[in-house]
Amino acid sequence: MLVSELTKKLDERFEIINISDEAGETEISKVFCCDLLSFAMARNPAGSVWVTVMGNVNTIGVMALTDGGAVIIAENAALDENAHKKAVEQNITVIKTSLPVFEAALFVHSLIS
């Protein structure tokens, strides 16, 4: 599934914060959950949707390094202003939800499977 297709299938519990210019070309096939940035940097697979509560600029940096498809900031965690600016600069799709990490990941998994 393409990131652009995923964003159209998300319900009202999800808010698109930034959409990548490449969302129509970026294929996603996995969901990855982790809140430890060094672990995510080493293990976040390319083409994944990363679900985390970390809403800082380092999260965006990890996304850029790992070629993830999109990041979902769960549990109403805040995406700070610097992270939002960096997501725009780095062309990273960022989505926010009030759902817990597991529920957000499970829902996205059901959409892409």
N, CA, C and O atoms as a GROMACS GRO file, in nm:
protein
  452
    1MET      N    1   0.084  -0.116   0.000
    1MET     CA    2   0.000   0.000   0.000
    1MET      C    3   0.090   0.124   0.000
    1MET      O    4   0.196   0.125   0.062
    2LEU      N    5   0.046   0.226  -0.070
    2LEU     CA    6   0.119   0.352  -0.072
    2LEU      C    7   0.082   0.437   0.049
    2LEU      O    8  -0.029   0.427   0.101
    3VAL      N    9   0.173   0.521   0.093
    3VAL     CA   10   0.145   0.610   0.206
    3VAL      C   11   0.022   0.695   0.175
    3VAL      O   12  -0.062   0.716   0.263
    4SER      N   13   0.010   0.744   0.054
    4SER     CA   14  -0.106   0.826   0.018
    4SER      C   15  -0.237   0.748   0.031
    4SER      O   16  -0.339   0.805   0.069
    5GLU      N   17  -0.235   0.620   0.000
    5GLU     CA   18  -0.354   0.537   0.016
    5GLU      C   19  -0.387   0.516   0.163
    5GLU      O   20  -0.503   0.519   0.203
    6LEU      N   21  -0.283   0.494   0.244
    6LEU     CA   22  -0.303   0.478   0.388
    6LEU      C   23  -0.368   0.602   0.447
    6LEU      O   24  -0.464   0.592   0.523
    7THR      N   25  -0.317   0.718   0.414
    7THR     CA   26  -0.370   0.841   0.474
    7THR      C   27  -0.517   0.862   0.439
    7THR      O   28  -0.590   0.923   0.517
    8LYS      N   29  -0.560   0.813   0.325
    8LYS     CA   30  -0.702   0.824   0.287
    8LYS      C   31  -0.791   0.725   0.362
    8LYS      O   32  -0.911   0.748   0.377
    9LYS      N   33  -0.732   0.616   0.411
    9LYS     CA   34  -0.809   0.513   0.481
    9LYS      C   35  -0.816   0.535   0.632
    9LYS      O   36  -0.896   0.471   0.701
   10LEU      N   37  -0.734   0.624   0.682
   10LEU     CA   38  -0.735   0.651   0.826
   10LEU      C   39  -0.865   0.720   0.865
   10LEU      O   40  -0.921   0.797   0.787
   11ASP      N   41  -0.913   0.690   0.985
   11ASP     CA   42  -1.039   0.750   1.029
   11ASP      C   43  -1.014   0.877   1.111
   11ASP      O   44  -0.902   0.926   1.119
   12GLU      N   45  -1.121   0.927   1.173
   12GLU     CA   46  -1.116   1.054   1.246
   12GLU      C   47  -1.025   1.051   1.369
   12GLU      O   48  -0.998   1.156   1.428
   13ARG      N   49  -0.979   0.935   1.408
   13ARG     CA   50  -0.888   0.925   1.522
   13ARG      C   51  -0.745   0.964   1.484
   13ARG      O   52  -0.658   0.974   1.571
   14PHE      N   53  -0.720   0.986   1.356
   14PHE     CA   54  -0.587   1.019   1.305
   14PHE      C   55  -0.588   1.157   1.241
   14PHE      O   56  -0.684   1.195   1.174
   15GLU      N   57  -0.482   1.231   1.263
   15GLU     CA   58  -0.467   1.364   1.205
   15GLU      C   59  -0.336   1.369   1.127
   15GLU      O   60  -0.230   1.337   1.181
   16ILE      N   61  -0.343   1.410   1.001
   16ILE     CA   62  -0.222   1.424   0.920
   16ILE      C   63  -0.155   1.555   0.960
   16ILE      O   64  -0.213   1.662   0.945
   17ILE      N   65  -0.033   1.546   1.009
   17ILE     CA   66   0.043   1.666   1.048
   17ILE      C   67   0.126   1.716   0.930
   17ILE      O   68   0.134   1.836   0.906
   18ASN      N   69   0.188   1.624   0.859
   18ASN     CA   70   0.265   1.657   0.739
   18ASN      C   71   0.257   1.539   0.643
   18ASN      O   72   0.266   1.424   0.684
   19ILE      N   73   0.240   1.569   0.517
   19ILE     CA   74   0.237   1.463   0.416
   19ILE      C   75   0.355   1.482   0.322
   19ILE      O   76   0.379   1.592   0.271
   20SER      N   77   0.427   1.376   0.300
   20SER     CA   78   0.544   1.379   0.212
   20SER      C   79   0.501   1.403   0.068
   20SER      O   80   0.395   1.357   0.025
   21ASP      N   81   0.584   1.475  -0.006
   21ASP     CA   82   0.559   1.494  -0.149
   21ASP      C   83   0.566   1.361  -0.223
   21ASP      O   84   0.512   1.347  -0.333
   22GLU      N   85   0.631   1.263  -0.162
   22GLU     CA   86   0.649   1.132  -0.224
   22GLU      C   87   0.549   1.028  -0.172
   22GLU      O   88   0.566   0.909  -0.197
   23ALA      N   89   0.446   1.072  -0.100
   23ALA     CA   90   0.350   0.980  -0.040
   23ALA      C   91   0.280   0.893  -0.144
   23ALA      O   92   0.239   0.781  -0.114
   24GLY      N   93   0.266   0.943  -0.264
   24GLY     CA   94   0.203   0.867  -0.371
   24GLY      C   95   0.295   0.764  -0.433
   24GLY      O   96   0.252   0.683  -0.516
   25GLU      N   97   0.421   0.766  -0.394
   25GLU     CA   98   0.520   0.673  -0.449
   25GLU      C   99   0.581   0.581  -0.344
   25GLU      O  100   0.645   0.481  -0.379
   26THR      N  101   0.562   0.613  -0.217
   26THR     CA  102   0.627   0.538  -0.110
   26THR      C  103   0.542   0.420  -0.067
   26THR      O  104   0.430   0.436  -0.018
   27GLU      N  105   0.595   0.302  -0.087
   27GLU     CA  106   0.527   0.177  -0.054
   27GLU      C  107   0.551   0.143   0.093
   27GLU      O  108   0.664   0.152   0.142
   28ILE      N  109   0.445   0.105   0.162
   28ILE     CA  110   0.459   0.060   0.300
   28ILE      C  111   0.403  -0.081   0.312
   28ILE      O  112   0.304  -0.116   0.247
   29SER      N  113   0.468  -0.161   0.396
   29SER     CA  114   0.424  -0.300   0.410
   29SER      C  115   0.436  -0.352   0.552
   29SER      O  116   0.399  -0.467   0.579
   30LYS      N  117   0.487  -0.270   0.643
   30LYS     CA  118   0.511  -0.316   0.780
   30LYS      C  119   0.474  -0.207   0.878
   30LYS      O  120   0.465  -0.089   0.844
   31VAL      N  121   0.452  -0.249   1.002
   31VAL     CA  122   0.433  -0.155   1.113
   31VAL      C  123   0.544  -0.185   1.214
   31VAL      O  124   0.572  -0.301   1.244
   32PHE      N  125   0.605  -0.081   1.264
   32PHE     CA  126   0.715  -0.094   1.361
   32PHE      C  127   0.681  -0.008   1.482
   32PHE      O  128   0.643   0.108   1.466
   33CYS      N  129   0.694  -0.064   1.602
   33CYS     CA  130   0.666   0.009   1.727
   33CYS      C  131   0.792   0.012   1.812
   33CYS      O  132   0.854  -0.092   1.838
   34CYS      N  133   0.829   0.131   1.855
   34CYS     CA  134   0.946   0.144   1.940
   34CYS      C  135   0.956   0.288   1.989
   34CYS      O  136   0.924   0.381   1.915
   35ASP      N  137   1.000   0.307   2.113
   35ASP     CA  138   1.020   0.440   2.167
   35ASP      C  139   1.166   0.468   2.201
   35ASP      O  140   1.198   0.576   2.251
   36LEU      N  141   1.253   0.374   2.176
   36LEU     CA  142   1.395   0.394   2.202
   36LEU      C  143   1.461   0.430   2.068
   36LEU      O  144   1.470   0.346   1.978
   37LEU      N  145   1.506   0.554   2.055
   37LEU     CA  146   1.553   0.603   1.926
   37LEU      C  147   1.670   0.524   1.870
   37LEU      O  148   1.673   0.496   1.750
   38SER      N  149   1.766   0.487   1.952
   38SER     CA  150   1.882   0.412   1.901
   38SER      C  151   1.839   0.275   1.849
   38SER      O  152   1.893   0.226   1.750
   39PHE      N  153   1.743   0.214   1.916
   39PHE     CA  154   1.690   0.084   1.871
   39PHE      C  155   1.615   0.101   1.739
   39PHE      O  156   1.631   0.021   1.647
   40ALA      N  157   1.534   0.206   1.730
   40ALA     CA  158   1.461   0.234   1.606
   40ALA      C  159   1.557   0.262   1.492
   40ALA      O  160   1.533   0.220   1.379
   41MET      N  161   1.664   0.334   1.520
   41MET     CA  162   1.760   0.366   1.415
   41MET      C  163   1.823   0.239   1.358
   41MET      O  164   1.851   0.231   1.239
   42ALA      N  165   1.844   0.142   1.443
   42ALA     CA  166   1.906   0.017   1.399
   42ALA      C  167   1.807  -0.081   1.337
   42ALA      O  168   1.846  -0.166   1.257
   43ARG      N  169   1.677  -0.070   1.373
   43ARG     CA  170   1.584  -0.177   1.334
   43ARG      C  171   1.459  -0.134   1.259
   43ARG      O  172   1.386  -0.221   1.210
   44ASN      N  173   1.432  -0.006   1.247
   44ASN     CA  174   1.313   0.037   1.174
   44ASN      C  175   1.329   0.001   1.027
   44ASN      O  176   1.418   0.055   0.960
   45PRO      N  177   1.247  -0.089   0.975
   45PRO     CA  178   1.264  -0.131   0.836
   45PRO      C  179   1.219  -0.024   0.737
   45PRO      O  180   1.124   0.050   0.764
   46ALA      N  181   1.286  -0.017   0.624
   46ALA     CA  182   1.242   0.072   0.517
   46ALA      C  183   1.100   0.033   0.477
   46ALA      O  184   1.063  -0.084   0.479
   47GLY      N  185   1.022   0.132   0.441
   47GLY     CA  186   0.885   0.103   0.400
   47GLY      C  187   0.792   0.070   0.514
   47GLY      O  188   0.690   0.003   0.494
   48SER      N  189   0.825   0.117   0.632
   48SER     CA  190   0.741   0.086   0.748
   48SER      C  191   0.665   0.210   0.793
   48SER      O  192   0.698   0.323   0.758
   49VAL      N  193   0.562   0.184   0.873
   49VAL     CA  194   0.495   0.289   0.948
   49VAL      C  195   0.544   0.272   1.092
   49VAL      O  196   0.519   0.168   1.154
   50TRP      N  197   0.612   0.372   1.142
   50TRP     CA  198   0.669   0.366   1.277
   50TRP      C  199   0.571   0.433   1.373
   50TRP      O  200   0.536   0.549   1.355
   51VAL      N  201   0.528   0.360   1.474
   51VAL     CA  202   0.437   0.412   1.575
   51VAL      C  203   0.516   0.434   1.704
   51VAL      O  204   0.579   0.341   1.755
   52THR      N  205   0.512   0.557   1.754
   52THR     CA  206   0.592   0.594   1.871
   52THR      C  207   0.523   0.705   1.948
   52THR      O  208   0.426   0.764   1.900
   53VAL      N  209   0.572   0.733   2.067
   53VAL     CA  210   0.526   0.850   2.142
   53VAL      C  211   0.631   0.960   2.142
   53VAL      O  212   0.612   1.065   2.204
   54MET      N  213   0.740   0.937   2.073
   54MET     CA  214   0.849   1.034   2.067
   54MET      C  215   0.820   1.138   1.959
   54MET      O  216   0.823   1.105   1.840
   55GLY      N  217   0.793   1.261   1.999
   55GLY     CA  218   0.758   1.365   1.903
   55GLY      C  219   0.862   1.473   1.892
   55GLY      O  220   0.828   1.592   1.885
   56ASN      N  221   0.987   1.435   1.890
   56ASN     CA  222   1.092   1.537   1.882
   56ASN      C  223   1.170   1.527   1.751
   56ASN      O  224   1.148   1.437   1.670
   57VAL      N  225   1.261   1.619   1.732
   57VAL     CA  226   1.336   1.628   1.607
   57VAL      C  227   1.418   1.502   1.581
   57VAL      O  228   1.443   1.466   1.466
   58ASN      N  229   1.461   1.433   1.687
   58ASN     CA  230   1.539   1.310   1.669
   58ASN      C  231   1.456   1.200   1.603
   58ASN      O  232   1.509   1.119   1.528
   59THR      N  233   1.326   1.198   1.631
   59THR     CA  234   1.238   1.101   1.566
   59THR      C  235   1.236   1.123   1.415
   59THR      O  236   1.242   1.028   1.338
   60ILE      N  237   1.230   1.248   1.375
   60ILE     CA  238   1.231   1.280   1.232
   60ILE      C  239   1.365   1.243   1.170
   60ILE      O  240   1.370   1.193   1.058
   61GLY      N  241   1.473   1.265   1.244
   61GLY     CA  242   1.605   1.225   1.196
   61GLY      C  243   1.616   1.075   1.174
   61GLY      O  244   1.672   1.030   1.074
   62VAL      N  245   1.564   0.998   1.268
   62VAL     CA  246   1.565   0.852   1.254
   62VAL      C  247   1.483   0.811   1.132
   62VAL      O  248   1.523   0.722   1.057
   63MET      N  249   1.369   0.873   1.111
   63MET     CA  250   1.287   0.841   0.994
   63MET      C  251   1.364   0.867   0.865
   63MET      O  252   1.359   0.786   0.772
   64ALA      N  253   1.434   0.977   0.860
   64ALA     CA  254   1.512   1.010   0.740
   64ALA      C  255   1.623   0.908   0.717
   64ALA      O  256   1.650   0.871   0.603
   65LEU      N  257   1.687   0.863   0.824
   65LEU     CA  258   1.796   0.766   0.812
   65LEU      C  259   1.748   0.626   0.773
   65LEU      O  260   1.819   0.553   0.704
   66THR      N  261   1.629   0.589   0.817
   66THR     CA  262   1.583   0.452   0.797
   66THR      C  263   1.490   0.436   0.677
   66THR      O  264   1.447   0.324   0.648
   67ASP      N  265   1.458   0.543   0.609
   67ASP     CA  266   1.368   0.537   0.492
   67ASP      C  267   1.232   0.479   0.527
   67ASP      O  268   1.172   0.408   0.446
   68GLY      N  269   1.185   0.508   0.646
   68GLY     CA  270   1.050   0.467   0.682
   68GLY      C  271   0.948   0.541   0.596
   68GLY      O  272   0.978   0.646   0.540
   69GLY      N  273   0.830   0.485   0.587
   69GLY     CA  274   0.727   0.547   0.504
   69GLY      C  275   0.651   0.658   0.572
   69GLY      O  276   0.616   0.758   0.509
   70ALA      N  277   0.625   0.642   0.701
   70ALA     CA  278   0.550   0.741   0.778
   70ALA      C  279   0.573   0.714   0.926
   70ALA      O  280   0.605   0.603   0.966
   71VAL      N  281   0.555   0.818   1.005
   71VAL     CA  282   0.562   0.803   1.150
   71VAL      C  283   0.429   0.846   1.209
   71VAL      O  284   0.372   0.947   1.169
   72ILE      N  285   0.381   0.766   1.303
   72ILE     CA  286   0.258   0.800   1.375
   72ILE      C  287   0.297   0.830   1.519
   72ILE      O  288   0.357   0.747   1.588
   73ILE      N  289   0.262   0.950   1.563
   73ILE     CA  290   0.285   0.990   1.701
   73ILE      C  291   0.158   0.954   1.777
   73ILE      O  292   0.053   1.014   1.756
   74ALA      N  293   0.168   0.856   1.866
   74ALA     CA  294   0.051   0.800   1.935
   74ALA      C  295   0.029   0.865   2.072
   74ALA      O  296   0.111   0.944   2.120
   75GLU      N  297  -0.082   0.829   2.133
   75GLU     CA  298  -0.119   0.866   2.269
   75GLU      C  299  -0.123   1.017   2.291
   75GLU      O  300  -0.093   1.065   2.400
   76ASN      N  301  -0.160   1.090   2.187
   76ASN     CA  302  -0.168   1.237   2.193
   76ASN      C  303  -0.037   1.303   2.232
   76ASN      O  304  -0.037   1.415   2.282
   77ALA      N  305   0.073   1.235   2.210
   77ALA     CA  306   0.203   1.296   2.238
   77ALA      C  307   0.222   1.415   2.144
   77ALA      O  308   0.176   1.413   2.030
   78ALA      N  309   0.288   1.515   2.192
   78ALA     CA  310   0.306   1.637   2.112
   78ALA      C  311   0.422   1.621   2.015
   78ALA      O  312   0.526   1.563   2.047
   79LEU      N  313   0.404   1.674   1.895
   79LEU     CA  314   0.513   1.689   1.800
   79LEU      C  315   0.563   1.832   1.818
   79LEU      O  316   0.491   1.927   1.791
   80ASP      N  317   0.686   1.847   1.865
   80ASP     CA  318   0.733   1.982   1.893
   80ASP      C  319   0.756   2.060   1.763
   80ASP      O  320   0.764   2.002   1.654
   81GLU      N  321   0.765   2.192   1.776
   81GLU     CA  322   0.775   2.280   1.661
   81GLU      C  323   0.897   2.251   1.575
   81GLU      O  324   0.888   2.252   1.452
   82ASN      N  325   1.011   2.226   1.639
   82ASN     CA  326   1.132   2.194   1.563
   82ASN      C  327   1.115   2.064   1.484
   82ASN      O  328   1.161   2.054   1.370
   83ALA      N  329   1.049   1.967   1.543
   83ALA     CA  330   1.026   1.840   1.474
   83ALA      C  331   0.933   1.860   1.355
   83ALA      O  332   0.954   1.800   1.249
   84HIS      N  333   0.831   1.942   1.372
   84HIS     CA  334   0.739   1.970   1.261
   84HIS      C  335   0.813   2.037   1.146
   84HIS      O  336   0.796   1.999   1.030
   85LYS      N  337   0.895   2.136   1.177
   85LYS     CA  338   0.973   2.204   1.072
   85LYS      C  339   1.066   2.105   1.002
   85LYS      O  340   1.078   2.108   0.879
   86LYS      N  341   1.130   2.019   1.079
   86LYS     CA  342   1.223   1.920   1.021
   86LYS      C  343   1.149   1.819   0.935
   86LYS      O  344   1.201   1.776   0.832
   87ALA      N  345   1.028   1.780   0.975
   87ALA     CA  346   0.948   1.687   0.894
   87ALA      C  347   0.916   1.748   0.759
   87ALA      O  348   0.920   1.680   0.657
   88VAL      N  349   0.883   1.877   0.758
   88VAL     CA  350   0.856   1.946   0.632
   88VAL      C  351   0.984   1.951   0.547
   88VAL      O  352   0.981   1.918   0.429
   89GLU      N  353   1.096   1.991   0.609
   89GLU     CA  354   1.224   1.999   0.538
   89GLU      C  355   1.268   1.864   0.484
   89GLU      O  356   1.317   1.855   0.372
   90GLN      N  357   1.251   1.758   0.564
   90GLN     CA  358   1.298   1.625   0.526
   90GLN      C  359   1.195   1.545   0.446
   90GLN      O  360   1.222   1.432   0.405
   91ASN      N  361   1.077   1.605   0.424
   91ASN     CA  362   0.973   1.540   0.344
   91ASN      C  363   0.926   1.410   0.408
   91ASN      O  364   0.917   1.306   0.341
   92ILE      N  365   0.896   1.416   0.538
   92ILE     CA  366   0.854   1.300   0.616
   92ILE      C  367   0.705   1.311   0.647
   92ILE      O  368   0.658   1.415   0.693
   93THR      N  369   0.631   1.204   0.622
   93THR     CA  370   0.489   1.200   0.658
   93THR      C  371   0.476   1.175   0.807
   93THR      O  372   0.532   1.079   0.861
   94VAL      N  373   0.401   1.264   0.874
   94VAL     CA  374   0.379   1.253   1.018
   94VAL      C  375   0.229   1.255   1.044
   94VAL      O  376   0.157   1.341   0.993
   95ILE      N  377   0.184   1.160   1.122
   95ILE     CA  378   0.043   1.144   1.156
   95ILE      C  379   0.034   1.140   1.308
   95ILE      O  380   0.122   1.086   1.375
   96LYS      N  381  -0.072   1.197   1.363
   96LYS     CA  382  -0.091   1.198   1.507
   96LYS      C  383  -0.222   1.129   1.542
   96LYS      O  384  -0.319   1.136   1.466
   97THR      N  385  -0.223   1.061   1.658
   97THR     CA  386  -0.345   0.996   1.705
   97THR      C  387  -0.348   0.996   1.858
   97THR      O  388  -0.245   1.003   1.924
   98SER      N  389  -0.468   0.987   1.910
   98SER     CA  390  -0.483   0.972   2.055
   98SER      C  391  -0.478   0.825   2.097
   98SER      O  392  -0.471   0.795   2.216
   99LEU      N  393  -0.482   0.735   2.001
   99LEU     CA  394  -0.480   0.592   2.031
   99LEU      C  395  -0.349   0.551   2.098
   99LEU      O  396  -0.244   0.610   2.071
  100PRO      N  397  -0.354   0.451   2.184
  100PRO     CA  398  -0.230   0.393   2.237
  100PRO      C  399  -0.148   0.332   2.122
  100PRO      O  400  -0.201   0.301   2.016
  101VAL      N  401  -0.019   0.316   2.146
  101VAL     CA  402   0.071   0.265   2.043
  101VAL      C  403   0.020   0.133   1.984
  101VAL      O  404   0.011   0.120   1.862
  102PHE      N  405  -0.015   0.037   2.070
  102PHE     CA  406  -0.057  -0.094   2.021
  102PHE      C  407  -0.183  -0.083   1.934
  102PHE      O  408  -0.189  -0.143   1.827
  103GLU      N  409  -0.281  -0.008   1.980
  103GLU     CA  410  -0.406   0.004   1.904
  103GLU      C  411  -0.384   0.074   1.771
  103GLU      O  412  -0.441   0.035   1.669
  104ALA      N  413  -0.301   0.178   1.770
  104ALA     CA  414  -0.270   0.247   1.644
  104ALA      C  415  -0.200   0.153   1.547
  104ALA      O  416  -0.233   0.148   1.429
  105ALA      N  417  -0.103   0.078   1.598
  105ALA     CA  418  -0.029  -0.016   1.513
  105ALA      C  419  -0.120  -0.126   1.461
  105ALA      O  420  -0.111  -0.164   1.344
  106LEU      N  421  -0.205  -0.178   1.546
  106LEU     CA  422  -0.297  -0.283   1.504
  106LEU      C  423  -0.392  -0.235   1.396
  106LEU      O  424  -0.419  -0.306   1.299
  107PHE      N  425  -0.443  -0.113   1.411
  107PHE     CA  426  -0.534  -0.057   1.311
  107PHE      C  427  -0.462  -0.038   1.177
  107PHE      O  428  -0.515  -0.075   1.073
  108VAL      N  429  -0.342   0.018   1.181
  108VAL     CA  430  -0.267   0.039   1.057
  108VAL      C  431  -0.233  -0.095   0.994
  108VAL      O  432  -0.242  -0.111   0.873
  109HIS      N  433  -0.193  -0.192   1.076
  109HIS     CA  434  -0.163  -0.326   1.024
  109HIS      C  435  -0.284  -0.384   0.951
  109HIS      O  436  -0.269  -0.446   0.846
  110SER      N  437  -0.403  -0.365   1.007
  110SER     CA  438  -0.524  -0.420   0.943
  110SER      C  439  -0.549  -0.353   0.808
  110SER      O  440  -0.608  -0.414   0.719
  111LEU      N  441  -0.506  -0.228   0.792
  111LEU     CA  442  -0.526  -0.158   0.665
  111LEU      C  443  -0.425  -0.201   0.559
  111LEU      O  444  -0.459  -0.208   0.441
  112ILE      N  445  -0.303  -0.229   0.600
  112ILE     CA  446  -0.200  -0.260   0.500
  112ILE      C  447  -0.185  -0.408   0.472
  112ILE      O  448  -0.114  -0.447   0.379
  113SER      N  449  -0.251  -0.491   0.550
  113SER     CA  450  -0.239  -0.637   0.531
  113SER      C  451  -0.337  -0.688   0.428
  113SER      O  452  -0.340  -0.808   0.399
   0.00000   0.00000   0.00000
